Amino acid sequence: MPSSILSVESLSVCYGSRKNPIKVVEDVSFDVSSGESLGIVGESGSGKSQTMLAVLRLLGQGGEITSGEILFDGKDLRSLSNREMKLIRGNGISLISQDALSALNPAMKVGRQMAEPLIVCDGMSAEAARRKCIELLDLVGIHGAASRMECYPHELSGGMRQRVLIAMAISRDPKVLIADEPTTALDVTIQAQILNLIDDLRKELGMALVLITHDLGVVAGIADRVSVMYGGRIVETGETEQIFGCPRHPYTRALLKSIPKIDQSRSERLSPIPGLPVDPRAPLQGCSFHTRCEYTKTSCTRTRPALLSADANGVHRFRCPVDPFGPRSNIAPGDIIRSEGRR
């Protein structure tokens, strides 16, 4: 395995006061190497985005990293000053947001928005920055790039706006690209194009990619490894083939069962996960999934499960001492109908 460009170890994030902290991320660990893609999957509220905001040190008001280590290219990000951290963002680690319409400044032409960090942070001349921005828009598949530079965000389609965000994210040659639900606001056809584009750029530019999504189907053909989050913790992690072929945690299996499959009859109903995600303001004792799990035992309500190894090399790990499924094949990635409409 190549050395990790981004390594997170035992990360925990809390909001609120020191006396009554609300823990939204707990003991999260993962790593990703250059050219590798990692999918982080889970329902809304599972802590995916908060984990990445903690990595970028962009937590909202009241948010605090209470424990853990964040290493990027050998640097401890928690020890850096705000000024030093600004140099990492964009140049080292870049973010593609969910909604391009809200991420872009509606009162500024996209060309100016793209050129500004190149001029301010990298010292480019206005003309050199403009040329690079046109090249980037061409790279992400926007035709007539020079004319699009003069458009305001509302004058572009949703797919074009998302491509502008991607162009801005890669403009300063980052080593790690974080894509946070990059296709949420797009229709299924454009979703497929954007995901293919991100994956192609990852391979072409040699970046590490962290793809955040609520849909396991999205990561099926992109991610090399997958980490499944629930209740602020990683409940299962492993190579993509392991997660799809032999899911060991009941939550992972429930997510897979809720996705349509290629051979599924139209009359067959989907299998939604019962109940609601855990509320971080009222954390549960024991396993955070036990109120929604059909395999819960008494011990699940008392003891916080540790990560268990599912294979000899420790790549595939999960948090379920009950382990109701065992090491047997269940679903292959090719059996999934992805929400963006591609196999």
Secondary structure by P-SEA (a helix, b strand, c coil): cccccbbbcbbbbbcccccbbbbccccccccccccbbbbbbbcccccaaaaaaaaaccccccccccbbbbbccccccccccaaaaaaaccccbbbbcccccccccccccaaaaaaccccccccccaaaaaaaaaaaaaaacccccccccccccccccaaaaaaaaaaaaacccccbbbbccccccccaaaaaaaaaaaaaaaaaabbbbbbbccccccccccccbbbbbccccccccccaaaaaaccccaaaaaaaaacccccccccbbbbcccccccccccccccccccccccccccccccccccccccccccccccccccccccccccccccccccccccc
